[in-house]
């Protein structure tokens, strides 16, 4: 039997504190502003390391905000790309705006690269992300759009939902299994280092983590449209359905 990566405590009941959910980095910056300025207005964040194992896209998105608040733009950029690697569309959107606007200090503007990131962010048809992508295309030269198309094809091999979405859901399903097993046994309390300050009911913790995962993976099904660059068929069976089936133990 595989050993759980967290401590399990056999108890009947306990007083619980609400789970602190990860900060999915979703700041939308106007062209005239800067990510650093927007981040500075947010409360100082410290990211819970326990999320890295379960939902790394959320964890690295939080780390990006952490570094922006502390004026570490190159580290923030690295964290955004790591979050994007784990299918975090908020991070891909911020990367797109940063490259289109050139508003991260020390990171030069690159409009074709920015459009390519915005196209990836718009895969799930989030209205605001589709709007920003469409606007960037309309305000760009044919040459920039053509270059963006080439870059997009390369980026989606690593960061597109067909690859990154499956990577993230597969990671989550694998890592949450032990917690779900503890929850299904009933009466267990668990402690996850870097996530829960003290033991919490496995069932309640599992439900909260799955709720966050549903938000993260929402939209990983159906046809993905990215406007003038390309239309991509989402993988079948739909990743979200695959995630639900595996995580329920079926």
JOVENPE-V234694 format. One record per helix or strand. SS is the DSSP state (@ for helix, = for strand). FROM is the first residue (numbers start at 1). TO is the last residue. Records with the same first field share a line. If there is no record, write none. Layout:
BEGIN
SS=FROM-TO + FROM-TO
END
This chain:
BEGIN
==7-10 + 104-104 + 107-107 + 188-191 + 200-201 + 223-225 + 231-233
@=35-41 + 50-54 + 56-69 + 73-85 + 89-101 + 111-124 + 127-138 + 142-159 + 161-185 + 202-217 + 239-247
END
